[in-house]
């Protein structure tokens, strides 16, 4: 399981890097909830996307499923490997929209900072926590190759942990964020599916 998860994580590293551009060949992100899982072969799911569209997504042998569970800021330590979607502040720092903590097997995934579609002018920054600042411990220095960002995490921002999951999580009603490739015929095949545990919506 760990070996498979690590290999799939490397795939996500590549796809996440590509996802900052707008070509039709680039990966597609879909956020929403599962409305149906194909019963006979379980080779596809149907999702009600956040924009109201019904989307069919194929599954492959290589589709990785990740469990997303709520935690809190105290779970983040110096040198934790995290990702955060964040919005720019006037002073050049970032304000987190969410924070997700990677397991050790995914350390290095998507390292760096790139544009994100979570909010206007938002970015996604993945890196190691270099320091935890402030009297309330809510300002993180996130370090990555050739750079670092200072990120403030408001009290109402969700903090989640990522762990390897399996297809048993792909149940009707489950909330998810998935990354898929798009074929020439327009069909989507999931590369990774992040599923909220206990009914939560993955905040990424």
Secondary structure, DSSP 4 states (H G I P E B T S, - for coil): -HHHHHHHHHHHHHHHHHTTS--TTS-EEEEEEEEEE-TTT--EEEEEETTS-EEEEE--TT-EEEEEEEE-GGG--TT-EEEEEEEE-TTS-EEEEEEEEPPGGGTTTT-EEEE-SSSTT-EEEEEEEEEEESTTS-EEEEEETTEEEEEE--TTS-EEEEEE--GGG--TT-EEEEEEEE-TTS-EEEEEEEEEGGGPPP--
